């Protein structure tokens, strides 16, 4: 016979019960020779269930704490604050000025990851006039090639 309204419980236990502990007390009817004979078994079962509950609680707390630690590490590792100041500058050699500026930014901020370098490139492109974009792209390629490929 199947139960239609089976209570949702912890599937970790073989019985699927939803109680968190087993009561080892007996009713008045079962007191006597039966309760004395099964008393050690009942206390053993109770201890096993309590131990399993403690283990489940420890595992869940550890997993939650590990998740928090990973999230904190990710936030710390993934956060870099780079401040760029745009200056209105007229130059006879914009290519060399971009080169010096890019090298200074990469070295002083320790930029190594592709994502960080792309962000730097986007900053240069967005802060300068459209007419300088080809020069910026060319210089960026040269700087990255010299700094990272030929080290």
N, C-alpha and C positions, 0 to 999 in steps of 0.2 A: 504494500500500500504506500503510495507517495503522498507526501504532504504538499498541498498547494501553497499554503502560506508559511513556508519555512522561514524561521527567523534568520536575518542576516547576521552572521557572526564572523569570528576570526577563522579564516580557512586554514590557519597554521595548525590548529588542533584537529585531531582526527574526527572528533565528534561534531565540529562546526558550531559549538555552543557560543553564545554571546556573553557568557558570564566571565568575569575576570578572575574568579577564584572558585575553588570547590570547597563547600562546607563539609567538614568532617564530623559534624555533630549528627547524632542519630535521633530518630523520633522515639517516643515512648514504646511503640509497638516492637521496634527492632532491638530494644535493649535486651540483653540476655546473652545467651551463648553465641548467637550470630554476630552481634556487635563486637564481642571480645575477640572472636576469631578473625574478623575482617578489619579490626582497628589498625594493625600495622600496615595493611595494604592501603587503607584510606589515607593515613598520614603520609605514606610514601607517594601516593598519587598526588596528594595535595602539594607536597614538596616539589615534585617534578613539574607540576603546572606552574607553581610560583616561580621556580627557576627559569622556566621557559618564558614567562611573562617578563621577568627581569631582563633576560637576554634580549627580547624583542624591544623593550624600552631602551636599553643601552644602545642597540644597533640603530634605532631611529634617531636617538639624540646625537650619536656620532655622525650619522649621515647628514643631519640638519646642520651640525657644527662644521662639518667638512664643506658643505655647500656654501655656508657663510664665509669661511676662510677663502675658498676659491673665488667667490664674488669680490671679496675685499682685495685679494691679490690681483685679480683682473682689473679692478678699478685703479689700483695703484700703478700697475705695470702699463696700462693702456693710456695713462694720462700724462701728456707732455704739454707744457705751456710754452709756446714760442711767441714772443712779442716782436713784431716787425714794425718799424717806423718808416713810413713812406716820406721821402724827401723830394721836393721839386728840384731837380738838378739838370743842368745843361752840361753836356759832355762832348768833347771832341772824339772820344773813343768809348761809346756806350758798351761795346762788346767787352772791353777790358773791365769796365766798371761793374757790369753784371757778373763777370767771372769772379772778381774779387769779393763781391757781396755774397754770391752763392757759396764760395769756398768758406768764407767767414761764418756764414749761417750753419753750414753742414758741420764744420769742425767744432765751433763753439757750443752747439746744441747736441752734438753727438748723434746726428741723424744717420741711421744706417738702414733702417727697414724701408722697403719699397713704398709702403703706405706713407711714411713720413716724408720721403723724398717727393712723392707725387703731390703731397700737400704743400710742400715748399714751392714746387713748380707752379701749382695753381695760384699761390699767393703772388709770385712774381708776375704771372700772366694777368691776374685780375687787377694788380696795382699799377700796371704800366699801360701805355697807349697801345692800340692794336698794331700800329706800325712797327713796334718792337718785338712782337710775338715771334717772328722767324729767328731773330737774333737770340731771344731768350731760349728758345727750344734748342738752337744750335749750341749755345754756350752751356746749357744744362747737360746736354749729351756729352760734350767734351769734359766738363768738370766731373760728372759721375764716372765716365770711362777712366779718367786719370786717377781719381780717388779710389775706385773700387775694383777695377779690372786689372790695373797694373801695380797693385800693392806688393 
